[in-house]
Amino acid sequence: MVAIGLSAHGVARIRFAVSCLWEVVASVRVLRDHGEHAVHLPWARRVRPHLVDAGLVGPEAGLLWHLVPPAPGYLADFLTPPPGGLTADLGAELAVLRATPTATVRAHLDLCPAGRPPAVAALYADPEAGLRRLAEEIEAYWRIALAPEWPRIGALLDAEVFARSRRLAENGAAGLLNDLHERVRWEGDTLLIAQRHCAAPDVPEGRALVLVPSVFVWPSVLSIAAGDAPQLAYPARGVGALWERRAAAPGALAAVLGRGRARLLAELAAPTCGLELARRTGMSPAGVSQHITALRAAGLVTTHRQGRALLSVRTEIAEALLAASA
């Protein structure tokens, strides 16, 4: 059990962040054990052969593979420094990773089981050179395994942050934290996280908590209780349908609204940007924008800004139309 103290000051400083490095390490765990993460099997089958060819996955793989053990093995905390914000930025996160102090790297590796593979032993002996090598491997892994899927993943994470932020505003910290995951509960001034393995000490004092929605951490949670910014990576909602083929819009609704607008409504169960809608539907971005404008004017879609992106989601009226025509 991990206990993160959350005083009134700490609760006021809860923030969300999107992290490329959390998705990297969590997705490596998926590749290590398909049975625990069966929902991601379509993705794993697609990318694994390319990662094996690149020497990034398998017994002969490099540093990244050996630093991410199967669950519930200890995941070195320096692999996931606190992310900076809601815009995914692998370069910025890798810069922080490469700057990890030597003493921190060695202290975290000392928590790992004895018998280090050669690549990990080399990292321990020369953390500065090892971190540069690790960053290069992560960049290669990202290009092959995650960059092609990031528009879809990023849209889901944006929608998750939007929904959870709204819940925080409507129901307060208790409503938010007690709804994150079955292993997470907030009692008094303490956030309790039930985990099978955690080498980090409990944190008795309230501090800022970083909530990191994740696709690949499903179905569990991962936490870092040490350091100035405790982190909780938890499964974003909608992961179960992430790799599914999209269903066509109901024919009856398409006859009224037109096939394009009906298809967009079917896709807008969660807040989604125009570029992602264009990718899913095959429409041009300009065509998507035109249809969204018409649907918004009819009260079927609402749009809000998330960073530099405009995210649209269908309204309750649209939900009723889809249900009636299904």
Secondary structure, DSSP 8 states (H G I E B T S, - for coil): -EEEE--HHHHHT-EE---HHHHHHHHHHHHH-GGGGGGGHHHHHHHHHHHHHTT-SSTT--HHHHHS-STTS---GGGS----SSS--HHHHHHHHHT--HHHHHHHHTTS-SS--HHHHHHHH-HHHHHHHHHHHHHHHIIIIIGGGHHHHHHHHHHHHHHHHHHHHHHHHHHHHTTS-TTEEEETTEEEE--S---S--B-S----EEEEESTTTTS-EEE-SSSS-EEEEE-TTGGGTTS------HHHHHHH-HHHHHHHHHTTS-EEHHHHHHHH---HHHHHHHHHHHHHTTSEEEEEETTEEEEEE-HHHHHHHHHH-
